Amino acid sequence: MSRVINPDSVGKERTRLIKSIVLCMRGMAKMSEVTPEAKDMAAFIALALQSISEGIDASVAAWEKRDYWVKADKFRMEWMWTGQTAEKMKSAVLNDDWGAIAMLMPQIASKLGNVVVSDNHRLGKPWAGAYTLLALHRKL
């Protein structure tokens, strides 16, 4: 029997989310005022960072199963910032604190500075409706 390969792994999802975050940050940098689309973009960044943070343990499970503890811990430390930044970003977006969002953007950009997103990407606009989704998460 052959191996079962999961085409939608946590790593691929993380890569897609990272590229989408970079795309959002580019779009927000071009905006001069707060629009509903800017709110959606900021909310998407918060939700995407949270999703990345939640997927870290699934990523390192295979390494831990093979007793690669150092590699797993290094990976966890490398991505630990996502959970912390997601919480800060969520509270800033929900409280309409655009000063705090502006302070968080360079921190996120410094972590994701080496990510390349081509002009011919197929990501679309993943941030559409993210603000309402974040508001729903707040109520739960």
Buried (B, 14 or more C-beta within 10 A) or exposed (E): EEEEEEEEEBEEBBEBBBBBBBBBBEBBEEEEEEEEBBBBBBBBBBBBBBBBBEBBEEBBEEBEEEEBEEEBEEBEEEBEBBBEBBBBBBEBBBEEBBEBBEEBBEBBBEBEEEBEBEEEEEBEBBBEEBBEBBEEBEEE
